[in-house]
Amino acid sequence: MKTPEKIVVVGGVAGGMSAAARARRLSESAHIVVLERDKYVSFANCGMPYHIGGEIQERSALLVQTPASLAENLNLDVRVGNEVVSIDPAAKTVTVSDGDTTYTESYDKLVLATGASPLKPSLPGIDSAPVHTLRNLDDMDAIKAVVDAGHGRAVVIGGGYIGVEMAESLRYRGWDVALLEAADQVLGPLDQEMAEQVQHELRRNGIDLHLSTTAEGFTPDSVLTSEGILPADLIVLAIGVAPDSRVASLAGLETTARGAIVVDSHQLTSDPDIYAVGDSTQVIDTVTGAATVVPLAGPANRQGRIAADHMFGRDARYSSSQGTAIVKVFDLTAGGTGANEKQLRAAGIEYRKVYTHPNGHASYYPGTAAMHLKLLFSPEGTVLGGQVVGYDGVDKRIDVLAVAVRAELTVWDLAELELAYAPPYGSAKDPINMAGFQGSNLLDGTIEFWYPEDWGSLPEDAIVLDVRTLEENQTCALPQSVNIPLQQLRDRVGELDSSRPVYVYCRSGFRSYLGYRVLKGLGFDRVATLSGGTMTMEHAVPWLAAAFAAPAPVVTYAEDDRGCALQVLDEVPFA
């Protein structure tokens, strides 16, 4: 392979700048040109909501590099305000507009890092309403100027990561915030029972959450929704992004029906001298093997490095994306990696699952709180995905699960991992270990689970056994359940008919597991324990989720660790 003498990079953020910087580290002689249509390069776009919210006070903190610093440190020819309007692959040139003139730039190798553009639907009144998107620093400045002018009413449309972050940031600034989401949950990469906990946190912090609600139009001071009219002094559109692949498509490069640029494992497009990286490209899902788009900064940066490596003769490859992501929602943290349950079902992939609710760090050390961990794995034990929601230590566990998915670790591997432990940071049996224990117990037959979604289809002769204390049972209990506290179970087992199936539950799943083992040891053949206990149940069953979000007198787990949202169940039919 001939070493390129001139490299042109289109796009100066994330993947583009990663490609340019890596190319310079591999070649001191190459002429490297970076063309960026906006005014800034190498800025921290993920930090923009936090600057609007005031958590990042200095705007300059978001400017990681400037054209001057990149020229000085890396000898890069960085040109802002220069937009590539067309590509001529045969001549190996790009046509560039700097706002005043148009010129042609040649290349040996071309890297397209054009990113993705926020979706903006064609709805009535959208051009006359105070509608904003958030893609660059100019967008951020425009939103912040409105927010700085005084308190008002904001409507955020879209409950993905950016939408949730913007709702939080605006609420921090004292605005009244309504959050609209067309789906029946926020944060689509999470399964619904995990997202429900995020929804509760949003509501707890004053966000007016509207699920299964669409924007139908706009006026200068309101949003017209499928539910009615919402007043609005500020509207933020965060309904997703689309690959910005127009110049690639016009140049004849292969793109998908949804506009993503098709690349191989080296990030090469259908042209042997043109690479594409970042949010505009198609990737392969690590777990399902399906072609998809994953607009995340981490993959974009790695792809830029791989493209640079390959053009200098290195066999660098990008294998797949697993969608690892995390978000702060007021005091709560939620994250996921790999496939969720919805994706596995859609792909027809067989799987198993467990829920656990361990503390973020040692229970005897101050400040701990229960986390909610969901682990998905194959019938052979290979980790397929995981989600964690909680107040303490979520990031650490998501990162471990991300490695597990990438390395194709099994639940037995998770059980054996030696993870850092000291009381302020974890437990001797880390939450990851605990999930591995449960997964391996399930696969080797040590335990059999039942799940919240089984609630409406239990056998008619089922015994639903509550092994919590009498006090807990009297406060809140599943309808028609039998209460025998775990400590009394051995002495009172004669009260149960061993010929009937027994479905055991407790608050978190630990006591019910012990009860399960007692019953199995005493000759009960048909026994199952509720995975995750009522802490999962109250988020997973639709009418339970509604009850969980209801106003007083319902008490949620955040205020009462017994999970007493279940107290309303007496008013709900058994099925």
C-alpha positions as CSV (number, residue, x, y, z in Angstrom):
1,M,0.0,0.0,0.0
2,K,1.3,3.4,-1.0
3,T,1.7,5.8,1.9
4,P,-0.7,8.8,1.4
5,E,0.9,12.1,1.0
6,K,-2.3,14.1,1.4
7,I,-5.2,13.3,3.7
8,V,-8.4,15.3,3.8
9,V,-10.8,14.8,6.7
10,V,-14.3,16.1,6.4
11,G,-15.6,16.9,9.9
12,G,-13.5,18.1,12.9
13,V,-15.2,16.5,15.9
14,A,-14.9,13.1,17.5
15,G,-14.2,10.6,14.7
16,G,-12.7,13.1,12.2
17,M,-10.3,14.6,14.7
18,S,-9.4,11.2,16.0
19,A,-8.5,10.2,12.4
20,A,-6.4,13.3,11.8
21,A,-4.5,13.1,15.0
22,R,-3.8,9.4,14.6
23,A,-2.6,10.0,11.0
24,R,-0.2,12.6,12.2
25,R,1.2,10.3,14.8
26,L,1.8,7.8,12.1
27,S,3.3,10.2,9.5
28,E,5.2,13.4,10.1
29,S,5.4,14.2,6.4
30,A,1.7,13.8,5.3
31,H,-0.2,17.0,4.6
32,I,-3.4,16.6,6.7
33,V,-6.3,19.0,6.0
34,V,-9.4,19.1,8.3
35,L,-12.5,20.8,6.8
36,E,-15.2,21.7,9.3
37,R,-18.3,23.5,8.3
38,D,-19.0,24.9,11.8
39,K,-17.0,27.4,13.7
40,Y,-15.5,24.9,16.2
41,V,-13.5,21.7,16.1
42,S,-12.9,19.1,18.7
43,F,-15.5,20.4,21.2
44,A,-17.1,18.3,23.9
45,N,-20.6,18.0,22.5
46,C,-21.7,15.6,25.3
47,G,-21.1,18.4,27.8
48,M,-23.5,20.9,26.2
49,P,-26.6,20.1,28.3
50,Y,-24.5,20.4,31.4
51,H,-23.3,23.9,30.4
52,I,-26.9,24.9,29.8
53,G,-27.8,23.6,33.2
54,G,-25.0,25.4,34.9
55,E,-23.0,22.3,36.1
56,I,-20.2,23.2,33.7
57,Q,-20.0,26.9,34.2
58,E,-17.2,27.9,31.8
59,R,-18.1,27.6,28.1
60,S,-14.4,27.4,27.3
61,A,-14.1,24.1,29.1
62,L,-16.0,22.5,26.2
63,L,-13.4,23.6,23.7
64,V,-10.9,20.8,23.9
65,Q,-8.8,22.1,20.9
66,T,-8.8,25.0,18.5
67,P,-7.4,25.3,15.0
68,A,-4.4,27.1,16.4
69,S,-3.6,24.5,19.0
70,L,-4.0,21.7,16.5
71,A,-1.7,23.5,14.1
72,E,0.9,24.1,16.8
73,N,0.8,20.7,18.4
74,L,0.0,18.4,15.5
75,N,0.8,20.5,12.4
76,L,-2.8,20.0,11.1
77,D,-4.2,22.3,8.5
78,V,-7.6,22.9,10.2
79,R,-10.2,25.1,8.4
80,V,-13.4,26.0,10.2
81,G,-16.4,27.4,8.3
82,N,-15.4,25.3,5.3
83,E,-18.1,23.0,4.1
84,V,-17.6,20.2,1.6
85,V,-20.4,20.5,-0.9
86,S,-19.4,17.7,-3.3
87,I,-16.9,14.9,-3.9
88,D,-15.4,13.8,-7.2
89,P,-14.0,10.3,-6.5
90,A,-12.6,9.9,-10.1
91,A,-10.6,13.1,-9.8
92,K,-10.0,12.6,-6.1
93,T,-11.1,16.1,-5.2
94,V,-13.6,17.7,-2.9
95,T,-15.3,21.0,-3.6
96,V,-15.4,23.3,-0.6
97,S,-17.4,26.4,0.2
98,D,-15.9,28.8,2.8
99,G,-19.0,31.1,2.7
100,D,-17.6,33.6,0.3
101,T,-15.8,31.5,-2.4
102,T,-15.7,27.9,-3.6
103,Y,-12.5,26.0,-4.2
104,T,-11.2,22.5,-4.9
105,E,-9.0,20.4,-2.7
106,S,-7.3,17.2,-3.8
107,Y,-6.7,14.2,-1.7
108,D,-4.9,10.8,-1.7
109,K,-7.1,9.5,1.1
110,L,-10.4,11.0,2.2
111,V,-12.1,10.5,5.6
112,L,-15.8,11.4,5.9
113,A,-16.8,12.2,9.5
114,T,-19.9,14.2,8.8
115,G,-21.8,13.0,11.8
116,A,-25.6,13.1,12.2
117,S,-28.2,15.8,12.1
118,P,-31.0,16.2,14.5
119,L,-34.4,15.2,13.1
120,K,-36.8,18.1,12.6
121,P,-40.3,17.0,11.5
122,S,-42.4,19.0,9.1
123,L,-45.2,19.9,11.5
124,P,-47.5,22.9,11.3
125,G,-46.1,26.1,12.9
126,I,-42.6,24.7,13.5
127,D,-40.8,27.6,11.8
128,S,-42.7,30.2,13.8
129,A,-42.3,28.5,17.2
130,P,-39.3,28.8,19.6
131,V,-38.0,25.4,18.5
132,H,-34.4,24.5,19.1
133,T,-32.2,21.5,18.4
134,L,-28.8,20.7,20.0
135,R,-26.1,19.7,17.7
136,N,-23.3,22.3,18.1
137,L,-22.1,25.1,20.3
138,D,-24.2,27.7,18.4
139,D,-27.3,25.6,19.2
140,M,-26.2,25.5,22.8
141,D,-25.6,29.2,23.0
142,A,-29.1,29.9,21.5
143,I,-30.8,27.7,24.1
144,K,-28.7,29.1,27.0
145,A,-29.5,32.6,26.0
146,V,-33.2,31.9,26.4
147,V,-32.7,30.1,29.7
148,D,-30.5,32.9,31.1
149,A,-33.2,35.5,30.3
150,G,-35.4,34.2,33.0
151,H,-37.6,31.3,34.1
152,G,-40.4,30.0,31.9
153,R,-42.1,26.9,30.6
154,A,-40.1,24.4,28.5
155,V,-41.2,21.5,26.4
156,V,-38.6,18.8,25.6
157,I,-39.8,16.5,22.8
158,G,-38.0,13.2,22.9
159,G,-37.1,11.0,25.9
160,G,-33.8,9.6,24.7
161,Y,-30.5,10.5,26.3
162,I,-30.3,14.1,25.1
163,G,-33.9,14.7,25.9
164,V,-33.6,13.4,29.4
165,E,-30.4,15.4,30.0
166,M,-32.0,18.6,28.6
167,A,-35.1,18.1,30.8
168,E,-32.8,17.7,33.9
169,S,-30.7,20.8,32.9
170,L,-33.7,23.0,32.4
171,R,-35.2,21.9,35.6
172,Y,-31.9,22.8,37.4
173,R,-32.3,26.3,36.0
174,G,-35.7,26.6,37.6
175,W,-37.8,26.1,34.5
176,D,-41.1,24.2,34.4
177,V,-40.4,21.3,32.1
178,A,-42.7,19.0,30.2
179,L,-41.1,15.9,28.6
180,L,-42.9,14.3,25.6
181,E,-42.1,10.8,24.4
182,A,-43.9,9.1,21.6
183,A,-43.1,5.6,23.0
184,D,-44.5,4.2,26.2
185,Q,-41.1,4.7,28.0
186,V,-38.1,7.0,28.1
187,L,-34.6,5.7,27.2
188,G,-35.4,3.2,24.5
189,P,-32.2,1.1,25.0
190,L,-33.5,0.2,28.5
191,D,-36.2,-2.4,28.9
192,Q,-39.4,-1.0,30.2
193,E,-39.2,-2.1,33.8
194,M,-35.7,-0.5,34.1
195,A,-36.8,2.7,32.4
196,E,-39.8,3.0,34.8
197,Q,-37.3,3.8,37.6
198,V,-35.9,6.6,35.5
199,Q,-39.4,7.9,34.9
200,H,-40.1,7.9,38.6
201,E,-37.0,10.0,39.2
202,L,-38.0,12.4,36.5
203,R,-41.5,12.8,38.1
204,R,-40.0,13.0,41.6
205,N,-38.0,16.0,40.4
206,G,-40.9,17.9,39.0
207,I,-40.7,16.8,35.3
208,D,-44.2,16.7,33.7
209,L,-43.7,13.4,31.9
210,H,-46.0,12.6,28.9
211,L,-45.5,9.1,27.5
212,S,-47.2,7.7,24.4
213,T,-47.6,11.4,23.4
214,T,-46.7,13.0,20.1
215,A,-46.2,16.6,19.0
216,E,-48.8,17.5,16.3
217,G,-47.9,21.1,15.7
218,F,-46.7,24.4,17.2
219,T,-47.8,28.0,17.9
220,P,-45.5,30.8,19.0
221,D,-46.2,29.9,22.6
222,S,-47.3,26.3,22.8
223,V,-46.9,22.7,21.6
224,L,-50.0,21.0,20.2
225,T,-49.8,17.4,21.3
226,S,-51.9,14.3,20.9
227,E,-53.1,14.9,24.5
228,G,-53.8,18.6,24.3
229,I,-52.0,21.9,24.4
230,L,-48.8,22.5,26.4
231,P,-47.7,26.1,26.9
232,A,-44.1,26.7,25.9
233,D,-41.6,29.6,26.1
234,L,-38.8,27.2,24.9
235,I,-39.1,24.0,22.8
236,V,-36.2,21.6,22.5
237,L,-36.4,18.9,19.8
238,A,-34.6,15.7,20.8
239,I,-36.3,13.0,18.7
240,G,-33.2,11.4,17.3
241,V,-30.7,12.0,14.6
242,A,-30.2,10.9,11.0
243,P,-26.8,10.2,9.3
244,D,-25.5,13.3,7.5
245,S,-24.5,11.4,4.4
246,R,-25.7,13.7,1.6
247,V,-22.3,14.4,0.0
248,A,-21.4,10.7,0.2
249,S,-24.6,9.7,-1.5
250,L,-24.2,12.3,-4.2
251,A,-20.7,11.0,-4.9
252,G,-22.1,7.6,-5.5
253,L,-20.9,5.9,-2.3
254,E,-23.0,3.1,-1.1
255,T,-25.6,4.0,1.6
256,T,-28.4,2.2,3.3
257,A,-32.1,3.0,2.9
258,R,-31.9,5.1,6.0
259,G,-28.9,7.0,4.8
260,A,-26.0,5.4,6.7
261,I,-22.8,5.1,4.8
262,V,-21.8,1.5,4.2
263,V,-18.3,0.7,5.4
264,D,-16.2,-2.5,5.9
265,S,-14.2,-3.4,9.0
266,H,-11.4,-1.0,8.0
267,Q,-14.0,1.8,7.7
268,L,-13.5,1.8,4.0
269,T,-16.5,2.9,1.9
270,S,-17.4,1.5,-1.5
271,D,-14.5,3.7,-2.9
272,P,-11.0,2.3,-2.0
273,D,-9.7,5.8,-1.2
274,I,-12.6,7.1,0.9
275,Y,-13.1,6.2,4.5
276,A,-16.1,7.0,6.7
277,V,-16.3,7.1,10.5
278,G,-18.7,8.0,13.2
279,D,-22.4,8.7,13.4
280,S,-23.0,8.7,9.6
281,T,-21.9,5.1,9.2
282,Q,-23.5,1.7,9.5
283,V,-22.1,-0.7,12.1
284,I,-22.7,-4.3,13.1
285,D,-24.4,-5.0,16.4
286,T,-22.1,-7.0,18.7
287,V,-24.8,-9.4,20.0
288,T,-27.5,-9.7,17.2
289,G,-25.2,-9.3,14.2
290,A,-27.7,-6.9,12.6
291,A,-26.6,-3.9,10.6
292,T,-27.5,-0.7,12.6
293,V,-26.5,2.8,13.5
294,V,-25.0,3.7,16.9
295,P,-24.4,7.4,17.2
296,L,-22.0,7.5,20.2
297,A,-18.7,9.3,20.7
298,G,-16.7,6.3,21.9
299,P,-17.2,4.2,18.7
300,A,-16.6,7.3,16.5
301,N,-13.3,8.0,18.1
302,R,-12.2,4.3,17.7
303,Q,-13.3,4.2,14.1
304,G,-11.3,7.4,13.3
305,R,-8.2,5.7,14.7
306,I,-8.8,2.5,12.7
307,A,-9.3,4.4,9.5
308,A,-5.9,6.2,10.0
309,D,-4.2,3.0,10.9
310,H,-5.5,1.2,7.7
311,M,-4.5,4.0,5.3
312,F,-0.9,3.6,6.6
313,G,-0.9,-0.2,6.1
314,R,-2.0,-1.5,9.4
315,D,-4.6,-4.3,9.6
316,A,-6.8,-2.4,12.1
317,R,-10.5,-3.4,12.2
318,Y,-13.7,-2.3,13.8
319,S,-15.7,-5.4,14.6
320,S,-19.0,-4.2,16.0
321,S,-20.8,-1.8,18.3
322,Q,-22.6,-2.8,21.5
323,G,-24.2,0.5,22.4
324,T,-22.7,1.0,25.9
325,A,-24.2,4.1,27.3
326,I,-24.9,5.8,30.6
327,V,-26.9,8.8,31.7
328,K,-27.3,10.9,34.9
329,V,-30.9,11.6,35.8
330,F,-30.9,14.0,38.8
331,D,-29.6,11.7,41.6
332,L,-30.1,8.5,39.6
333,T,-27.8,6.9,37.1
334,A,-28.9,4.5,34.4
335,G,-26.9,2.6,31.9
336,G,-26.9,-0.4,29.6
337,T,-24.7,-2.4,27.3
338,G,-25.2,-5.1,24.7
339,A,-28.6,-6.3,23.7
340,N,-31.8,-5.5,25.7
341,E,-34.7,-7.9,26.0
342,K,-36.6,-6.2,23.3
343,Q,-33.8,-6.6,20.8
344,L,-33.2,-10.3,21.7
345,R,-36.9,-11.1,21.2
346,A,-37.0,-9.2,17.8
347,A,-33.9,-11.0,16.6
348,G,-35.2,-14.4,17.7
349,I,-32.3,-15.0,20.0
350,E,-33.0,-17.4,22.9
351,Y,-31.9,-15.9,26.3
352,R,-32.3,-16.2,30.0
353,K,-32.4,-13.3,32.6
354,V,-32.0,-12.5,36.2
355,Y,-32.7,-9.4,38.3
356,T,-30.7,-8.5,41.4
357,H,-30.8,-5.5,43.8
358,P,-27.5,-5.4,45.6
359,N,-26.1,-2.3,47.4
360,G,-23.7,-0.1,45.5
361,H,-21.1,-0.6,48.2
362,A,-20.9,-2.3,51.6
363,S,-24.2,-1.9,53.5
364,Y,-22.5,-1.0,56.7
365,Y,-20.6,1.9,55.1
366,P,-22.6,5.1,55.1
367,G,-24.4,6.3,51.9
368,T,-25.1,3.1,50.1
369,A,-28.3,2.4,48.2
370,A,-29.8,-0.5,46.4
371,M,-29.2,-0.7,42.6
372,H,-31.3,-2.5,40.1
373,L,-29.3,-4.8,37.8
374,K,-30.7,-6.9,34.9
375,L,-28.5,-9.5,33.3
376,L,-29.3,-11.2,30.0
377,F,-27.4,-14.3,28.8
378,S,-27.7,-17.2,26.5
379,P,-28.9,-20.7,27.5
380,E,-25.2,-21.6,27.4
381,G,-24.3,-18.8,29.8
382,T,-22.7,-16.2,27.5
383,V,-23.4,-12.6,28.6
384,L,-25.6,-10.9,26.0
385,G,-26.4,-7.6,27.7
386,G,-27.0,-5.8,31.0
387,Q,-28.7,-2.8,32.5
388,V,-28.1,-1.1,35.8
389,V,-30.1,1.7,37.5
390,G,-29.2,3.1,40.8
391,Y,-27.7,5.9,43.0
392,D,-24.3,4.4,43.7
393,G,-21.7,2.5,41.7
394,V,-23.7,2.1,38.4
395,D,-20.9,3.2,36.1
396,K,-18.4,0.6,37.5
397,R,-20.9,-2.3,36.9
398,I,-21.9,-1.2,33.5
399,D,-18.2,-1.0,32.4
400,V,-17.6,-4.6,33.7
401,L,-20.7,-5.8,31.9
402,A,-19.5,-4.0,28.7
403,V,-16.2,-6.0,28.9
404,A,-18.2,-9.2,29.5
405,V,-20.2,-8.7,26.4
406,R,-17.2,-7.8,24.3
407,A,-15.1,-10.8,25.7
408,E,-18.0,-13.2,25.5
409,L,-17.7,-14.0,29.2
410,T,-20.2,-16.4,30.8
411,V,-22.2,-16.1,34.0
412,W,-19.7,-18.5,35.5
413,D,-16.9,-16.0,34.6
414,L,-18.9,-13.2,36.3
415,A,-19.1,-15.3,39.4
416,E,-15.4,-15.8,39.5
417,L,-14.3,-12.2,38.7
418,E,-12.0,-10.7,41.2
419,L,-13.1,-7.1,41.5
420,A,-11.8,-4.3,43.6
421,Y,-13.3,-4.2,47.1
422,A,-13.2,-1.8,50.0
423,P,-16.3,-0.8,52.0
424,P,-16.7,2.7,50.3
425,Y,-16.6,1.2,46.8
426,G,-18.1,-2.3,46.8
427,S,-18.8,-5.5,48.6
428,A,-16.8,-8.6,49.1
429,K,-19.4,-10.2,46.8
430,D,-19.6,-7.6,44.1
431,P,-23.0,-7.0,42.4
432,I,-21.4,-8.4,39.3
433,N,-20.5,-11.6,41.2
434,M,-24.0,-11.8,42.6
435,A,-25.6,-11.6,39.1
436,G,-23.2,-14.3,38.0
437,F,-24.2,-16.5,41.0
438,Q,-27.8,-16.2,40.1
439,G,-27.3,-16.8,36.4
440,S,-25.2,-19.9,37.1
441,N,-27.7,-21.1,39.6
442,L,-30.4,-20.8,37.0
443,L,-28.5,-22.7,34.3
444,D,-27.3,-25.5,36.5
445,G,-30.7,-26.1,38.0
446,T,-30.0,-24.8,41.5
447,I,-32.9,-22.4,41.2
448,E,-36.0,-21.8,39.1
449,F,-37.3,-18.3,38.6
450,W,-40.7,-16.8,37.9
451,Y,-40.9,-13.2,36.6
452,P,-43.2,-10.2,36.9
453,E,-44.6,-10.8,33.4
454,D,-45.8,-14.3,34.6
455,W,-48.2,-12.7,37.1
456,G,-51.3,-12.7,35.0
457,S,-50.8,-16.3,33.9
458,L,-49.9,-18.3,37.0
459,P,-51.7,-21.7,37.3
460,E,-55.1,-21.6,38.9
461,D,-53.9,-23.9,41.7
462,A,-50.8,-21.8,42.4
463,I,-49.8,-20.8,45.9
464,V,-48.2,-17.4,46.0
465,L,-46.0,-17.4,49.1
466,D,-44.7,-14.3,50.7
467,V,-41.7,-15.0,53.0
468,R,-41.3,-11.5,54.2
469,T,-42.1,-10.5,57.8
470,L,-45.7,-10.1,59.0
471,E,-45.2,-6.3,59.2
472,E,-44.1,-6.1,55.6
473,N,-47.0,-8.3,54.5
474,Q,-49.6,-6.2,56.3
475,T,-48.2,-3.0,54.8
476,C,-48.2,-4.3,51.2
477,A,-48.7,-7.7,49.6
478,L,-49.5,-9.4,46.3
479,P,-53.3,-10.2,46.3
480,Q,-54.3,-13.7,47.5
481,S,-50.8,-14.5,48.7
482,V,-50.0,-16.6,51.8
483,N,-47.6,-15.1,54.3
484,I,-45.2,-17.4,56.1
485,P,-42.1,-15.5,57.2
486,L,-38.8,-17.2,56.2
487,Q,-37.8,-17.7,59.8
488,Q,-41.0,-19.7,60.4
489,L,-41.1,-21.6,57.1
490,R,-39.6,-24.9,58.3
491,D,-42.0,-25.1,61.2
492,R,-45.1,-24.1,59.2
493,V,-44.4,-25.9,56.0
494,G,-47.4,-28.2,56.7
495,E,-49.7,-25.3,55.9
496,L,-48.7,-25.6,52.3
497,D,-50.0,-28.3,49.8
498,S,-46.9,-29.9,48.3
499,S,-48.9,-31.1,45.3
500,R,-49.5,-27.5,44.2
501,P,-47.0,-25.2,42.5
502,V,-45.5,-22.6,44.9
503,Y,-44.4,-19.2,43.7
504,V,-42.3,-17.6,46.3
505,Y,-41.5,-13.9,46.6
506,C,-39.9,-11.3,48.9
507,R,-38.7,-7.8,48.6
508,S,-35.4,-8.3,46.6
509,G,-35.3,-12.0,45.8
510,F,-32.8,-13.1,48.5
511,R,-35.2,-14.4,51.2
512,S,-37.4,-16.0,48.5
513,Y,-34.4,-17.9,47.2
514,L,-33.7,-19.2,50.7
515,G,-37.3,-20.1,51.0
516,Y,-37.1,-21.9,47.6
517,R,-34.2,-24.0,48.8
518,V,-36.1,-24.9,52.0
519,L,-39.1,-26.0,50.1
520,K,-37.1,-28.0,47.6
521,G,-35.2,-29.7,50.4
522,L,-38.5,-30.7,52.0
523,G,-39.9,-32.4,48.9
524,F,-41.7,-29.6,47.0
525,D,-41.3,-30.3,43.3
526,R,-42.9,-27.3,41.7
527,V,-41.3,-24.2,43.2
528,A,-40.1,-21.0,41.7
529,T,-38.8,-17.7,43.2
530,L,-39.6,-14.2,41.9
531,S,-36.4,-12.9,40.3
532,G,-35.8,-9.4,41.7
533,G,-38.7,-9.6,44.1
534,T,-41.2,-6.9,44.5
535,M,-38.5,-4.3,43.8
536,T,-38.6,-5.4,40.2
537,M,-42.3,-6.4,40.2
538,E,-43.5,-2.9,41.1
539,H,-41.7,-1.5,38.0
540,A,-42.5,-4.2,35.6
541,V,-46.2,-4.9,35.6
542,P,-48.1,-2.1,33.8
543,W,-50.7,-1.4,36.4
544,L,-48.1,-1.7,39.1
545,A,-45.9,0.9,37.3
546,A,-48.9,3.2,37.1
547,A,-49.4,2.7,40.8
548,F,-45.8,3.3,41.5
549,A,-45.9,6.7,39.9
550,A,-49.2,7.7,41.5
551,P,-49.3,10.5,44.1
552,A,-49.6,9.9,47.9
553,P,-50.6,7.8,49.8
554,V,-48.5,5.5,47.7
555,V,-45.0,5.2,49.1
556,T,-42.2,4.3,46.7
557,Y,-39.0,2.4,47.3
558,A,-37.1,5.7,47.3
559,E,-38.8,6.6,50.6
560,D,-39.5,3.2,52.0
561,D,-37.2,0.3,51.4
562,R,-40.1,-2.2,51.7
563,G,-41.4,-1.3,48.3
564,C,-44.8,-0.3,49.5
565,A,-46.2,0.7,46.1
566,L,-47.6,-2.8,46.4
567,Q,-50.1,-1.6,48.9
568,V,-52.5,-0.7,46.2
569,L,-52.7,-4.2,44.8
570,D,-55.7,-5.1,47.0
571,E,-57.7,-2.9,44.6
572,V,-56.4,-4.7,41.5
573,P,-57.7,-8.1,40.2
574,F,-55.5,-11.1,40.6
575,A,-55.0,-11.5,36.9
